[in-house]
Amino acid sequence: MEKLALEGGKPVREKPFPARIIFDDKEKKASLRVIEKTMKGPEAIDLYGNGEEVAKYKKEFAGFFGTKFAAPTTSGTAAIHTALGSLSKSKIQVSKIQVSIDKFVFLIYNTN
């Protein structure tokens, strides 16, 4: 077995990975607006995660997916817990759940 590059072996890559930009100036401005509003008081986000900015986001997000409601979460794991929790209160029978970490996709199949 060859030595690892860390131990003096040949590196796998000759060039470092390119910069990974996942946000643009639009997201940066929106984030800073929320942070600045929140620093001044609960106008943007209050103690319970509600507020003017959250309400706008929920409405825009729901509209994008063509749904009546949306529930923002703090992480992918929280989103999965929220989705599964909502299903336990519904009459939908879930037969398969698939989570794809690399694509940030959470699918619930109802094959009945």
Residue, then its C-alpha position, 0 to 999 in steps of 0.5 A: m500500500e502506498k504512503l499517504a501524502l501526509e506521510g510523504g507519499k504522492p498527493v492525490r491532487e496537484k491543485p486545491f479544490p476551487a472556492r465553493i460559493i453557495f451564497d451570492d450578494k442577494e443572500k448576504k444582504a438579506s442575512l445582514r438585514v435580518i442580523e441588524k434588525t435583530m440586534k435592534g429588537p425583535e422586529a426581524i426574529d423574536l425569541y420564538g423564531n417568529g417575526e416580519e422576516v420569518a413570515k416573509y420567508k415562509k410565504e415565499f418558500a411556500g409559494f415556490f413549492g406551491t403549498k399553503f404553508a411552510a415551516p423553516t427549520t435550523s438544520g436538515t435534521a430538524a427538517i426531517h424531524t418536523a416532516l416525520g412529526s407532521l406525518s404522525k398527525s396525518k392520515i398518510q401511510v408512509s411506506k418508504i422514506q429516503v434521505s439524500i445527504d449530498k443533494f439535501v433532499f428528503l423524499i417521502y413515498n406513499t405507495n398505497 
